[in-house]
């Protein structure tokens, strides 16, 4: 039986009610676990409930043996600590969804092998270098992400209406050429009113005039749709870019630029641009509260201190 057809897996998803992208991550992580232990979700929960009813000591329960064996397997595979902790957290969450008692298992830290320095963080020179390997669309995406702090999910969900709203102050009533309006205002700073996809938090952020320049170059090759709710960055079929497409293209840019990997993961990745944005604000003396606001972690819509800076 496929995991997706298992009743306990389906019930767990109904309990969590995750977004599609999160559901995909849950599926991949739990699939890894169930394949490793050779059991279905229903078998796992049924066994755990049976052993609880028998009041077996935790050290003798199957759930502890399975979790420890799986953790050791992940450690042997040399996965990054963040990935390992994420997988184990999802597996434990599945058990907790059915009120299963769980053992305390310490996940060894490999921080001593993951010492991060400035060499591990994307910098301006890396962004400038990688742009020569990108086409107009991905140049626009990279510059917008790095100067606004938007995450992959926010970029993928942007529409033409979002762009119109961000540059509304330089658009005239009869202006149909967005690119022309941008080029006539080379110092304009767009204000983006968006919603953090992960948390549903609405917030404001900004991007640089340079990012708009690259946006104008991208729009030269794009037909503006009548329906402005269409995706700003789309696939060839006109749909929103998927996480896999985003990951594939950043992988390609990283390889073309010969950036390689740092601590087991690609150096040039989408989340790295969010970190670049935050580190840039921090280096210019902005307080953490402001940075988290522009990052979409806390809403900049209603915070009076941040509103003063908009």
Secondary structure, 3 states (H helix, E strand, C coil): CCHHHCHHHHHHHHHHCCCHHHHHHHHHHHHHHHHHHCCCHHHHHHHHHHHHHCCCCHHHCHHHHHHHHHHHHHHHCCCCHHHHHHHHHHHHHHHHCCCCCCCCCCCCCCHHHCCCCHHHCCCHHHHHHHHCCCCHHHHHHHHHHHHHCCCHHHHHHCEHHHHHHHCHHHCCCCCCCHHHHHHCCCCCCCEEEEECCCCCCEEEEECCHHHHHHHHHHHCCCCCCCCCCCECCECCCCCECCHHHHHHHHHHHHHHCCCCEECCEECCCHHHHHHHHHHHHHHCCCCHHHHHHHHCCCCCCCCHHHHCCC
